[in-house]
Amino acid sequence: MNFPKDESSDCYIQCLLEIWNFYNPTHGLSVIEVTKQTSHLFPKVFNEIRKSLELCMKKFPEEGDKYRSCTWIGNVFKCFLKDYRKVFYLSFNIQELPCIQA
């Protein structure tokens, strides 16, 4: 699945993550909160999920305002969803996120 490459899609992802308390502009992305929520149905993969998210964050280094931008959080989360989309969707009991479908 391809994601739209536009800032509005990335800002929508940022908004969802803020609503779910996974991200805020002051403190950034909470790896622990994302990992806890995503792995609550699959506790055996907690460390694997955490490491995957941390690797995605390293792929897109935090650089000043970029860290707080929609593009940064969109890139990091789309990277993470490449490996854990099904686990993430199951943890929220959702089929798809219509805002980020291709």
Stockholm file with secondary structure:
# STOCKHOLM 1.0

chainA/1-102         MNFPKDESSDCYIQCLLEIWNFYNPTHGLSVIEVTKQTSHLFPKVFNEIRKSLELCMKKFPEEGDKYRSCTWIGNVFKCFLKDYRKVFYLSFNIQELPCIQA
#=GR chainA/1-102 SS CCCCCSHHHHHHHHHHHHHTTSEETTTEECHHHHHHHHHTTCGGGHHHHHHHHHHHHHHSCCCGGGGGSHHHHHHHHHHHHHHHHHHHHHHHTCSCCGGGCC
#=GC SS_cons         CCCCCSHHHHHHHHHHHHHTTSEETTTEECHHHHHHHHHTTCGGGHHHHHHHHHHHHHHSCCCGGGGGSHHHHHHHHHHHHHHHHHHHHHHHTCSCCGGGCC
//
